[in-house]
Amino acid sequence: MTKPRDITFFQTLYKCYAQPLTKKYNRTLCTIAGATDSETTDYSVAKPFSEIPGPKGLPYFGTLFQYRLGRYRNIDRLQDALMEQHRTYGKIMKETLLGETSIHLFDPDYIKLVYQNEGKNPYLKPLLETAQIYRKMRHMSPGLGNMNGEEWYRLRSAVQKMMLRPKEVTVYLPLVLEVADDFLARIKSLRDENGEVKEFANEAAKWSLESSAMTCFEKRLGYLHGREDNSDEGQKMVDSNTTLFCQSAKLKYSLPLYRIFPTPKWKKLTEAEDYFFGRGQRLISECVSEIKTLSDKGQLEDGQYKFMSYLMSRPELDLKDVSIICLSLFADGLRTTVPALLFNLYTLATNPEVQEKVLEEIRTVLPVDGVMITPEIINQMTYLKACVKETFRLFPVGLDVSRILQKNIVIGGYQLPTGTQVVLNNFVLFKNPKHFVDPEDFHPERWLRDGSACNVHPYILTPFGHGVRMCAGRRFAEQELYVLLTKILLKYQIQWHHGKMGQKYEILMVPDCPAQFSFVKR
């Protein structure tokens, strides 16, 4: 009798249907992917899916209890489990968790193969499955990250011009600058006698919401002005977002009882989602109402409410689609741009010689105080951009990227059938001396022209993903990050007087300690 843990659904399909096919017919159904000299590229003779190495587990539950009670039980340090699995099983590994089998890839050539074979409409598993369930429960649009196929392509095509073209994103630069200046004033007001801001991560999160609100709704929320009513709301928004990610991480490695009845963790998550998206939806409703009122009166100026007006003008988008696109851009910075900012400040603070080189570059392209930062000026900051890229290598915000194969391919000499979920684990490559010289060192020069990383594999460091499913908010995030780092460095020397900062897993990666930076006035 076949054991469930040894034979997967796809393997059964293969045995029943694929094996009887002739070699010629099989080749017409499959994509022949490249491999090393010792690995076959012929799907019909490649090693079967069942022989891919990996940790053994129980039927259905798979390796769940290793994450709950065993060697990997510290979910905060999930990256350590991935590193150990890579050392144990090599460049390709199979793991089953709660009835779903995934293939983990730890090699840039294997990652390249997946991207090269993903087609026009790549399929992926949602980063936050809990968000997908919640949005369905609340009758919301699932959003770009939770869609696949033609439905995803429809939404992506509608936002591509506005969100992915650099020239379009730079239109919002004056709004970003306005909020950045207010955040600098906020830092000044919060500095203690040593220049330290105790709850800087919270303040950075409020900056992100304030900046995103200006982009999406052209509205100031007041989270940076210190008024008690707005500050309380801003803190609740930040806390709600933190809760929903923390609970999602815990639920991902728990028995899925929340799918049957509302468990305590699920209740906490839905309460956080309700508060955050309730406030976000109110902002959207107010903005839509204002646009319609101004339009009816003939008072809507050209370029006013640009982002929302553009989305509302797209015939393929209904109000649910418009809402979730805005909510995503409004919220996503809290778990992407904010940690990236904190990690960049940390690498600069702990490498003062690099910090001074960045400042020198900034003063070269901005020789006079008060000169407006323009897209052209940002483009000249090659060393700052190299620092950001090097920080993404040492402190990645995401551990992995997932894809669901839409065709049969051979990777590592093994058959990977259509429908296989593949996890691309770039993280384990970032500190590998095979790929990077002195991988533990913060060395931005490696990313400059003729630097040591000039020949690094192009599929290793892709912090915003790759291809058509690259992060839709990438241009906005980069613009905000470059502007704020520039303004902070012009005004303050950043210092760090605490222990080593690491990372912990909460679906995405965040600092594992309070971000208590000192801002010493220049």
C-alpha positions in Angstrom: 0.0 0.0 0.0 1.3 3.4 -0.9 2.4 5.6 1.9 1.1 9.2 1.7 4.3 10.7 2.8 6.3 8.9 0.1 4.0 9.4 -2.9 2.5 12.8 -3.7 -0.5 13.6 -5.8 1.7 14.7 -8.7 3.8 11.6 -8.4 0.7 9.4 -8.6 -0.4 11.4 -11.7 2.9 10.7 -13.2 2.8 7.0 -12.6 -0.7 6.7 -14.0 -0.5 8.8 -17.0 3.1 10.1 -17.9 5.0 6.8 -17.8 3.0 5.0 -20.5 3.6 7.9 -22.9 6.3 7.5 -25.6 9.5 9.4 -25.2 8.6 11.5 -28.3 5.1 12.4 -27.0 6.4 13.1 -23.5 8.9 15.7 -24.9 6.1 17.6 -26.6 4.3 18.0 -23.3 7.4 19.1 -21.3 9.8 22.0 -21.2 13.4 20.8 -21.3 15.3 23.0 -18.8 19.1 23.4 -18.5 21.1 21.7 -15.8 24.7 20.9 -14.8 26.8 18.5 -16.8 25.9 15.7 -14.4 22.1 16.3 -14.5 19.8 15.2 -17.3 17.7 17.7 -19.1 15.3 15.1 -20.5 12.1 15.0 -18.5 11.3 11.4 -19.6 14.5 10.1 -18.1 15.0 12.5 -15.1 14.8 11.2 -11.6 11.2 11.0 -10.3 9.7 13.7 -8.0 9.6 11.2 -5.1 13.4 10.9 -5.0 14.0 14.6 -4.3 15.7 14.7 -0.8 14.1 16.3 2.2 13.1 15.9 5.8 10.7 13.1 6.6 7.4 13.8 8.3 4.0 12.4 9.2 1.2 11.8 6.7 -0.5 15.2 6.0 1.2 17.0 8.9 4.6 16.6 7.3 7.3 18.5 9.2 4.8 20.6 11.1 5.8 19.3 14.5 9.5 20.1 13.9 8.4 23.7 13.7 6.1 23.4 16.7 8.0 21.2 19.1 11.2 20.1 17.4 14.5 21.4 16.1 12.9 24.4 14.2 10.4 25.4 16.9 11.7 29.0 17.2 9.7 30.4 14.2 11.3 33.8 14.8 14.5 32.3 13.5 13.1 30.5 10.5 16.1 31.6 8.5 18.2 29.3 10.6 16.0 26.3 9.7 16.5 27.1 6.0 20.2 27.4 6.4 20.4 24.0 8.1 18.2 22.4 5.5 20.4 23.7 2.8 23.5 22.3 4.4 21.7 19.0 5.0 20.0 18.4 1.6 21.9 20.5 -0.8 20.6 22.7 -3.7 17.1 21.2 -3.9 14.8 19.9 -1.1 11.3 18.6 -0.8 9.1 19.4 2.2 5.5 18.6 3.1 3.6 20.8 5.5 -0.1 20.4 6.3 -0.8 18.4 3.1 1.1 20.7 0.8 4.4 19.7 -0.7 6.9 22.4 -1.7 10.3 22.2 -3.5 12.9 24.5 -2.0 15.7 25.7 -4.4 19.0 27.0 -3.0 20.9 27.6 -6.3 20.8 30.7 -8.5 20.8 28.6 -11.7 17.8 26.6 -10.5 16.1 29.9 -9.6 16.9 31.2 -13.1 15.2 28.2 -14.6 12.0 28.8 -12.7 11.8 32.4 -13.8 12.6 31.5 -17.4 9.7 29.1 -17.5 7.1 31.1 -15.7 5.3 32.4 -18.8 3.1 35.4 -19.3 1.0 34.9 -16.2 3.2 33.4 -13.4 1.2 31.7 -10.6 2.2 32.0 -7.0 1.0 31.1 -3.6 -0.1 34.2 -1.6 2.5 35.6 0.9 -0.3 36.0 3.4 -2.8 33.2 3.1 -4.6 34.6 6.1 -5.2 37.9 4.2 -6.7 36.0 1.3 -9.1 34.2 3.6 -9.9 37.4 5.4 -10.6 39.4 2.3 -12.9 36.6 0.9 -14.7 36.6 4.3 -15.2 40.4 4.1 -16.2 40.3 0.4 -13.2 42.3 -0.6 -11.1 42.1 -3.8 -8.3 39.6 -3.1 -5.7 42.1 -4.5 -2.7 41.6 -6.8 -0.7 39.3 -4.4 -3.6 36.9 -4.0 -4.6 36.6 -7.7 -3.4 34.4 -10.5 -4.0 33.9 -14.2 -6.2 36.2 -16.3 -7.7 37.9 -13.2 -4.2 38.9 -12.0 -3.2 40.0 -15.5 -6.3 42.3 -15.7 -5.4 44.1 -12.5 -1.7 44.2 -13.2 -2.2 45.7 -16.6 -4.5 48.4 -15.1 -1.8 49.6 -12.6 1.3 49.0 -14.6 1.6 52.5 -16.1 1.0 54.3 -12.8 3.0 52.2 -10.5 5.9 50.6 -12.5 7.2 53.4 -14.8 9.8 55.5 -13.1 8.7 58.7 -14.8 5.1 58.3 -13.5 6.3 57.7 -9.9 8.5 60.8 -9.8 5.3 62.9 -10.1 4.8 62.1 -6.4 8.3 63.2 -5.4 7.1 66.7 -4.0 4.6 64.9 -1.8 7.3 62.5 -0.5 9.6 65.5 0.2 6.9 67.3 2.2 6.4 64.3 4.5 10.1 63.6 4.8 10.6 67.2 6.1 7.9 66.7 8.7 9.5 63.5 9.8 12.8 65.3 10.3 11.0 67.8 12.5 9.5 64.9 14.4 12.9 63.3 15.0 14.2 66.6 16.3 11.3 66.9 18.8 11.8 63.3 20.1 15.6 63.3 20.5 16.8 63.0 24.1 19.9 64.6 25.6 22.0 62.0 23.8 20.2 62.5 20.5 18.5 59.1 20.8 14.9 58.4 19.7 13.6 55.5 21.8 10.7 54.3 19.7 12.1 55.1 16.3 10.5 52.1 14.6 7.1 53.3 15.6 7.8 56.8 14.3 9.2 55.4 11.0 6.0 53.4 10.6 3.9 56.5 11.1 6.1 58.3 8.5 5.4 55.4 6.0 1.6 55.7 6.5 1.8 59.5 6.2 3.8 59.3 3.1 1.6 56.6 1.5 -1.5 58.6 2.3 -0.2 61.6 0.4 0.5 59.4 -2.6 -2.8 57.5 -2.5 -5.2 60.1 -1.2 -3.3 63.4 -1.2 -4.3 63.7 2.4 -2.3 64.4 5.5 -3.2 62.1 8.4 -1.5 64.1 11.1 0.4 61.1 12.5 3.7 63.1 12.7 2.4 66.3 14.3 2.1 64.9 17.8 -1.6 65.7 18.4 -3.0 63.2 20.8 -6.0 62.2 18.7 -4.0 61.6 15.5 -1.1 60.0 17.4 -3.3 57.5 19.1 -4.9 56.5 15.8 -1.5 56.3 14.1 -0.2 54.0 16.9 -3.3 51.8 16.6 -2.7 51.5 12.9 0.9 50.5 13.4 0.0 48.0 16.2 -2.8 46.5 14.1 -0.4 45.9 11.2 2.2 44.3 13.5 -0.5 42.1 15.0 -1.8 40.8 11.8 1.7 39.8 10.5 2.7 38.3 13.9 -0.4 36.2 14.0 -0.1 35.2 10.4 3.4 33.8 11.0 2.1 31.8 14.0 -0.9 30.5 12.1 1.3 29.4 9.1 3.0 26.9 11.3 0.0 25.8 13.4 -2.8 23.3 12.8 -5.3 25.1 10.5 -8.1 24.9 13.0 -8.9 28.6 12.3 -10.3 27.4 9.0 -13.0 25.5 10.8 -13.8 27.8 13.8 -12.4 31.2 15.0 -9.4 30.3 17.2 -7.9 33.0 19.6 -5.1 33.8 17.1 -7.6 34.1 14.3 -9.8 36.5 16.4 -6.7 38.7 17.1 -5.9 38.7 13.5 -9.4 39.6 12.2 -9.7 42.3 14.9 -6.4 43.9 13.7 -7.4 43.5 10.0 -10.9 45.1 10.7 -9.3 48.1 12.4 -6.6 48.7 9.8 -8.7 48.2 6.7 -11.7 49.9 8.2 -9.7 53.1 8.6 -8.1 52.6 5.2 -11.5 52.1 3.6 -12.8 55.3 5.2 -9.9 57.2 3.7 -10.7 55.7 0.2 -14.4 56.6 0.6 -13.6 60.1 1.5 -11.2 60.5 -1.4 -13.7 59.0 -3.9 -16.4 61.3 -2.6 -14.2 64.4 -2.9 -13.2 63.5 -6.4 -16.8 63.0 -7.5 -17.9 66.3 -5.9 -15.2 68.3 -7.5 -15.8 66.6 -10.8 -19.5 67.3 -10.7 -18.8 71.0 -10.0 -16.2 71.2 -12.7 -13.5 72.1 -10.1 -11.3 69.0 -10.3 -7.9 70.4 -11.4 -5.7 68.6 -13.9 -3.3 66.3 -11.9 -5.3 66.6 -8.7 -5.8 63.2 -6.9 -3.7 61.7 -9.6 -3.3 58.2 -8.3 -6.9 57.7 -7.3 -8.3 59.5 -10.4 -6.3 57.3 -12.6 -7.6 54.1 -11.0 -11.2 55.3 -11.1 -10.8 56.1 -14.8 -9.9 52.5 -15.7 -13.0 50.7 -17.0 -11.6 47.3 -16.1 -11.5 48.2 -12.4 -14.5 48.3 -10.1 -14.6 50.0 -6.7 -13.4 46.9 -4.9 -10.4 46.7 -7.1 -9.6 50.3 -6.7 -9.9 50.0 -2.9 -7.6 47.0 -2.5 -4.9 48.5 -4.8 -4.9 51.7 -2.7 -5.0 49.8 0.6 -2.1 47.6 -0.5 0.1 50.6 -1.5 -1.0 52.4 1.7 -0.1 49.5 4.0 2.7 47.6 2.3 5.4 50.0 3.3 4.9 49.2 6.9 6.4 45.7 6.4 8.8 46.5 3.5 10.0 50.1 3.3 10.1 50.6 7.1 12.3 47.6 7.9 14.5 48.5 4.9 14.9 52.0 6.4 15.8 50.6 9.8 18.4 48.1 8.4 19.9 50.9 6.2 20.3 53.2 9.2 21.9 50.4 11.2 24.4 49.5 8.5 25.3 53.2 8.1 25.5 53.7 11.8 27.8 50.7 12.3 30.0 51.6 9.4 30.8 55.3 10.0 33.4 55.5 7.2 30.7 54.4 4.7 28.3 56.9 6.2 30.7 59.7 5.5 31.3 58.6 1.9 27.5 58.7 1.3 27.4 62.2 2.9 30.2 63.3 0.6 28.3 62.1 -2.4 25.1 63.8 -1.3 26.9 67.1 -0.8 28.4 66.8 -4.2 25.1 66.5 -6.0 23.4 68.9 -3.5 26.1 71.5 -3.1 23.7 74.2 -1.8 21.5 73.9 1.3 17.8 74.0 0.5 18.2 72.7 -3.1 15.2 70.6 -4.1 15.9 66.9 -4.5 14.9 66.0 -8.1 14.8 62.6 -9.9 18.0 63.6 -11.7 19.8 64.2 -8.4 18.6 60.8 -7.1 19.9 59.2 -10.2 23.4 60.6 -9.5 23.6 59.0 -6.0 25.2 55.8 -7.1 27.0 55.1 -3.8 23.8 55.6 -1.8 22.1 53.1 -4.1 25.0 50.7 -3.6 24.6 51.0 0.2 20.9 50.2 -0.1 21.6 47.2 -2.3 24.3 45.9 0.0 21.9 46.3 3.0 19.3 44.2 1.1 22.0 41.5 0.8 22.9 41.5 4.5 19.4 42.2 5.8 16.9 41.0 3.2 13.3 41.9 4.0 12.0 38.7 2.4 13.2 35.2 2.9 12.0 33.6 -0.3 9.8 33.9 -3.4 7.2 31.3 -4.4 6.0 30.1 -7.8 3.5 27.4 -8.9 4.8 25.7 -12.1 2.7 26.0 -15.2 4.6 23.4 -17.1 6.7 20.3 -16.5 10.4 21.1 -16.1 13.6 19.4 -15.0 15.6 21.0 -12.2 18.6 19.4 -10.5 18.0 16.3 -12.5 14.5 15.8 -11.0 11.1 15.9 -12.6 9.0 18.8 -11.3 5.5 18.4 -12.7 3.0 21.1 -13.6 1.3 22.5 -10.4 4.4 22.0 -8.2 4.9 24.7 -5.7 8.5 25.9 -5.8 10.1 28.2 -3.2 13.1 30.2 -4.3 15.4 30.6 -1.2 17.7 33.4 -2.2 18.4 34.2 1.4 20.8 31.3 2.0 23.0 32.6 -0.9 23.7 36.1 0.3 26.5 35.3 2.8 28.0 32.4 0.8 31.7 33.1 -0.1 31.1 31.2 -3.3 29.0 34.1 -4.5 30.4 37.1 -2.6 33.9 38.1 -1.5 34.0 38.7 2.3 30.3 38.0 2.6 29.9 39.0 6.2 31.3 42.5 5.6 29.2 45.5 4.6 31.0 46.6 1.5 28.8 48.8 -0.9 31.7 49.2 -3.3 31.1 45.7 -4.5 28.0 47.0 -6.3 29.8 49.8 -8.1 31.0 49.6 -11.6 34.0 47.1 -11.7 33.2 46.1 -8.1 33.6 42.5 -6.9 29.9 41.9 -7.5 29.9 43.0 -11.1 29.8 39.4 -12.2 27.5 38.1 -9.5 24.8 35.8 -10.7 21.8 38.1 -11.8 19.3 35.9 -10.1 20.8 36.0 -6.6 19.8 39.4 -5.3 16.3 40.4 -6.4 14.8 42.1 -3.3 11.6 43.1 -5.2 11.2 39.9 -7.0 11.8 39.4 -10.7 9.8 39.5 -14.0 6.2 40.5 -14.4 5.3 39.6 -10.8 7.9 42.0 -9.4 6.6 44.1 -6.5 4.2 46.6 -7.9 5.2 49.2 -5.3 8.9 49.0 -5.9 9.4 52.4 -7.5 7.5 54.2 -4.7 9.5 52.3 -2.0 12.8 53.1 -3.5 12.0 56.8 -4.0 10.8 57.2 -0.4 13.9 55.4 0.9 16.4 57.4 -1.1 14.8 60.7 -0.2 14.5 60.0 3.6 18.1 58.7 3.9 19.4 61.7 2.0 17.6 64.2 4.3 18.5 62.4 7.5 22.2 62.2 6.5 22.4 65.9 5.6 21.1 66.8 9.1 22.4 64.1 11.4 25.2 61.7 12.0 23.6 58.3 12.7 25.0 56.4 15.7 24.2 53.0 17.3 25.2 52.4 20.9 23.5 49.0 21.5 24.1 45.3 20.8 24.1 43.7 17.4 20.9 44.0 15.4 19.6 40.8 13.8 16.5 39.7 12.1 13.3 37.8 13.1 10.7 36.2 10.9 7.2 37.6 10.9 6.2 36.5 7.3 8.7 39.2 6.3 11.9 40.0 8.1 12.1 42.7 10.8 14.7 43.8 13.4 15.0 41.6 16.4 15.7 44.4 18.8 14.4 48.0 19.4 15.7 50.4 16.7 17.2 53.0 19.1 19.3 55.2 16.9 21.1 58.4 18.0 20.8 61.3 15.7 23.7 63.7 16.3 23.3 67.1 14.7 26.0 67.9 12.2 
